[in-house]
Amino acid sequence: MPGRRLWWARCWLGVCLSLLGAGGGGAEPCRAPPCGGGEAPPAPCRGARCGGRAGRPARSFLHTAAPLRPPQGKAPPAAPQAAPPPRPPAGGGPHPAARGGAPEACPGGDCAANGTRRDCQGLECRLPPRLRPRPRGPGCAAPAEGCPEPALLRAAERAAQFAGDDFAYAAPELGVQLTCDVKPGENEVPSEDALILQLHLAKGHEKFTEMLKSQQQIIVDLQQKLAEQQHVLVSQQREILEQQRKMYEQMDLIKVQYGMLFDAVKQMSFQSLQEDIQNYFESHLQGLQNQVRNHLQKSFSVHKVEVDAKVINVGESLLDCGLCESDEFCNFQKTPSQCEKCTLCPAGFFQMAECSANSDRICQDRDECTESPSICGERIKCLNTPGGFRCLGIAEKDAALGMCGEEYFFNKEMQECQACLKCEDDMVAVPCSTVSDTVCSATSENKLSESWAANIILPSVKSGISQVYSGLNLKIKGKLPCEILSVEDNSLVFRQHGLLWTDLNFAVKHNCRNFLQLSLKLNGSEEGYELSGVRIEQPEGKHFQSTSLSSAAEVEPSQTLSVYLRSPNQFCNQSKDLNIYDLNTPLSLFWLSHDTGAVALSAQMSTAMHYQTNYRPTFKIISVSDPYMLSLSHDGRAIKFTETGVVKFVFHQALYSMGHMCVREGFSLISYINRNGTNRELMNVFKSGVNYRDTSISASGATKVGAGDLISFEILSPAQCNVRYFGDSSGISMFSLIWIPSAVSSAISATVSVTGLPTGAVRNKLLDFTQVSSNEKQIQLVSSGQLAQKYFIFTEKGVASLAFTLKLIHSCSVLKMTLNQLTMDHMQPTAIAQQIGGQMPEGSTWTSVSLRASFEVHNGTLISVSLDCVRGRINQITHEHGTSISILWISS
């Protein structure tokens, strides 16, 4: 394209020069006088160009001092061809160059044929003298014979060639835009000047285009190199990640091998030491007995014999334990020697030496990997462990499907297969499964669970015991003796390890200027802490107020539990109107052995200053007996269960409310069970509101849970009620629970039946219930006969725990709620627990009463709940939200 433009430019230049030559030769005479004669007067200018160019200075073009080199790869323009020699004059005269003498210089112009000087015109001034057209002779105004013919085509070619040489300079890198304000007759631009500029711009544009193309090619090459470097970098990063993964796998394998090696070293060291001791003892025993016998025959009354640097009094028949049982041996290592039970080989061990009269049984670990090389599969490595084996690289879900084989289970804590426990006399309570060990049934000496109940008495002021302001321990008076605990100094002292659940029904009448706080305190000393607590608000009048308190804990021998009552000010010490209602066995508890596999958890609510309608508490775990089974959710607002079982829980929340709407509408505490991402309402508990008072809301129940289920809580308050929720370590805002395996426990839930609700003057009337949970083998709601819908029946012996909440409207002075028990031995029901409700709070629409108790049951035991309204009537009982009953059963 640039070549064609250059060709067109040259063509137009030739045409212009031809027109210029034609105009000068035909219409304009020579402007210079003859060179040989005198000066002639200048001929008048003729033509169209004379008027416009007379008063305008000649246009000059500035060029760069040194021409730029042509672009790389492009040949420089060809040198112009030599101009043909000029034709001789028509008259046959000699050529001006052949005349004698040096020709007179013609500065600024040229000499005519006759020797006269002639001025250059237009483009001629740009050409060298040798290329300029020769002027005609005098009188050659028109072409005629004797006048040289103007070579228009030759002049155009020479001008084009010169223009190509003269514009061989590098064009500027940027284009030039010309804007002309042309006025006819004043400032016209000569056509040859515009043509030169156009040629200049065309060549500059061509070279600029070539430079852009070369730069684009360089950019493409750089982009390609960058893409290649990025590809190499990505490949290196992948190799690094793969090396890191392999390194982590090797580290894990090294850790497992190190642990197995450490266990093997310990086992081998213990076995070697045991064998050495056994050999040494057997080798020296016979000689030692002979030596003692010889000393006795010499009538030495007292003699000392050294055996392994141990002093033994030979005079006291120490080397003879007497007659031991068939499953016992004489232990000489103790002083005095005594008979002991022969050791049973643990699961996964086999017997090497039988138990004898003087030595215990010797057991050796079974190497499952050697006995069964393909126990883990063909491509999986097997490592032997004490009492089991481990398959490297097997996921937990695969092991839980039965990979361990028969008589083995997968231990999740140790991440290995362990041999199932073998019970004595085949007394199996829970058989071994793929993920859990065997649970042996308890013998008569070892119980799985046990219950106990007691009365609570307020100590008198005359006894000199601390006042209510600083806090005092209530007296505990047990009804029956118990093997797991005893009562000492108004406290319960535990004798065995286990898990404890405590229920307390409490009713008090007081006129203190602030709340009373009731707590269950563990240890009862300075380092002790409060398991749980509730606040009893300041009443508006003189009437009884009731509350229920529960807690769960893991106890050890010599620990103590006490019931603690205190007030935040001294006014209660001066008040004489502090009365505790005499309830029937208000304190009850049940104890669980660790053999049941139960797990206890205690958590407190995080400190919160919430003034909102809905409140979802956040938990902080204080203690848990097995963190694997019970854990917090990711947001800390729920407790997560790892395995299926039955759970007994209690929730206490202390709060301070302001506003009349709080009193009128009250508060609701809702507990949820989240299963597979869906919340299901478990129970709804109502609490009457207070205005500018401290109080507590509490909920307790029992339910079945599955693996992965979550339990959470939410408190609803009126929109125009300002509530402040407390969370601290004083026990007033606590959450406790006990998880129990389903093999030894069960639970059901029910609510008050819609039909047959008691109203009016109610005296000792039994409530009807409707079961809302699935049927259980150990607990059932009687469905036929006179006791239908009123009694729950137990079909197996064990311990039961009940939690009942009733929401109602009444005008009774005292509302009594009693838990009755009916057995085969007693045809008349017996009251085993009781709770009361005082008068309705002033301004409140609803109120609630709760009853909690733990007791022992047998096959055929029946229980029921009755209501008794003293001096008043019951107006309404809700059967949906706010009323619920749950019963837990545990095997004994």
C-alpha positions, 0 to 999 in steps of 0.5 A: 500500500505505501508503494502504491501511494509513492507511485501515485505521488510521483505521477502527480508530481510529473503532471504538475511539472508538465503543467508548469513547463507548459505555462512558462513556455507558452504564455510567459517569456523569459524573465532574465535578459540575454546573457551576451548583450546589455541589460534589457528591461524586464519583461512584464509578468504574464500568467495567473501566478504573477499577482499572488506571488509577487509580494510573498517571501519564498517558502523554505523547508527545514530538514534534519542536519543528518539523514536518519538510517533507513529501517532495518531490513529495507534497502536505501532508495536507489540513486537517481539516474543520470540526466540525459545530455541536453539537446543542442539549440535548434540553430546549431550554435555551440552548447553553452558549456562548450564556450570559451572561458569560465561561465559566469556564476549565477547565484540564486538562479540559472543562466539562459542559453544566451548567457543571461541569468534566469531566476528559478521558479517553484520546484526548480529551486529545490533541484540541483542546477544540473537537473533544472530545465534549460531556458529557451532562447530569446524569442521562443515564446512558442514552440517553433523551429530553432527553439528547444522543446521542453522535456516535460516527462524527463523533468518530471522523472528527475523531480520525482527521483530527487524527491525520493532522494531528498525525502529519504530521511526518517519520518517523525514518529508522530503524524502531522495534521495540516490545517490550512486557511486558504484565501484565494489570491492571498495565501494559497499554498503552492501545489508542489509544496503540498505534494512534498508534504504529502510525500513526507507524511506518506513515507512517515506513515509507512515507517511508523506502521513498520515500527508498530508491526515490529513492536507488536511482534516483540510483545507477542514473543514476550507474552509467549515467554511469560506464558511458558514461565507461568506454566513452569511455575505452576508445575513446580508448585504442584510438585512442592504440594505433592512432596508436602503431602508425601512428607505428612503421610510419612510423618503420620506413619512414623508417629504410628510406628513410634507409638507401637514401638513404645508400647511394644518396648513397655510390654516386652520390658514388663513381660521380661521383668515378670518372667525374671521375677517368676523364675527367681521366686520359684528358684529360691522358694524351695530353698527358702522354705527348707531354711525356714523349716530348719530354723523352726526345728531349732526352736528359734522363736524369732528369726529374721530372713532376708529375701530381696532386702525385705524383713520377714518375721519367721516366728509369725507363720508368714510364708503360709497363707493357710487354705486358699480357695481354688481360684486364689493364690498365696501372695508372699509379697505382702505383709502378712502374706494373704490369699488373693484372687487369681488374675484373669487374662484380659481380652486379647491375651492368652494364658501362659502359666496356670494359677497355682497355690504360690503364684498368679496366672501369667498372661501373654498378648495375642499377636493377631497380625501373625495368627491371621495375616489377612485380617486387615486385607491383602494390601493393608499393613497390620500392627499388633497392639496390647489386647488388639491390633491396628490396620494402618490406613483404614478410615473410622467409618470402614472400621465401624462396619465390622472390619475388626471381625468377630469378638473385636470392636473398634475403639474410637479413642485409641483408633484400633481394634480391641478384643471384646470383654469377657464377663464372668459367668457370662453375665452380659448386660450389653453385648459387644458391637462393632463400635462398643465393648461388652457391658457386663451385668452388675453383681449383687455387690456392684449396682449400676444405679441407686436412688435416695431421698431426704427431707430439708429443714431450716436450722433455727436461729438459736442454734447459733448457725450462720444467718441467711445474709452470709449463707447457711447450709440447710439440714438434710435428714435422710429416711433410709440408709444408703451404701453410696453416701452418708449424712454428716454435718448437714452434708452428704458424703459420698463413698463411691465413684460415679455420676450424680443427679440431684433434684430439689423441690423447695417452697418458702415464704419470706419478706426479704427486700431482695431475692433469695438464692438456693444452691447445690454446693459440691465439697462444702468448703472454700475450694468448693463450687456451686453446681447450680442455683436459682433465685427466688424473687421478692414477693409482692405479698406474704405467700409461699413461692416454689421452685425446683432445682437440679444438677448433674456432676461426677463425684468421688469418694469423700466429696460432699454435697450441701444445700445452700441458702443465702440473701444479698442483704442483711434485712433477712437476718432481722426478719422473722417471717422466713418459713420453709414449707414442709414438703414430702421428701423434697430432696432426691437423687440417683447415682450411676456407676461408671460401668453404665457408660454414662457421661456427665457434662456441666456448662455455664452461660457466657456473660451476657448483657442482652436487652432483646426479645429472643435470647439464645444462650451461649455455653462454656463447658466447665467439666465433662467426663468424656469429651468425645461423647459430648461437645459444643457446636461450632457457634457454642449455642448447642450441645452435640451428641456423638452416639445414640442414647438417653439424656437427662438435662436441666437448664437454669437462667438468672435474669433481671426484668423491667416493665409491666408487660414482663409481669403480664405476659411472662417468659417462655423457655423452649428447648429444641432437638436439632436432627439432620438440620431441622429443629423440633420443639422438645418442651416449653416451660412458662415462668411468671414475669417480674418488674424490677426484680431478679428471678430465674427460669428453669427447665428439666426433662429427659429424651432420646437422642441420636448420633449427631443430634443437637440440643439448644435453648431459647428464651422468649420475652414480651416486646416491651420488656427489658431483660438482662440475662446473667452468666457467671460461675456462681451456678445461677446460669448453668446447664447440666446433663447426663448421657446414658446408653440406650442399652440400660435406659429409656425415656418417654414424654407426655402431656396433659390430656385435653379431655378430663382437665380438672377445673373448679374446686379440685381436691386430690384429683388425678391428671390424665395424660397423653403420650407424645413419644414412642412406646418403650418396653420399660415404661408405658402409659396405661391405656385400658381399665380404671387406671387408663391415661392416669398411671404410668407402669414400669415393667423392669426393676431400676431407678426412675427420674420424673420432671413435670411442669404445669401451666395454669390459671387458679385462685387457690391459696395453696396449690398442691402437686403430689407424685403418687406411687402404687405397688403390688404390696400396697393397694393404696397410693403412697406420696413419694414427692410433693411441690406446692404453688402459692397465689397467682402473682399480681398482674400476671395472667398465667403461672406455673408449678414444677415437680421433680423427683428420683425414686426406685421402681420394680416390675409392676410399679405404677405412678400418677400425679394429683392436684389439690386446690386449697381455698380456691378454684382452678380456672384453666390448664393448658395442655400444649405449650407450658405443660409437659412430663418426662420420665427416665428409667435406668436399669439397676 
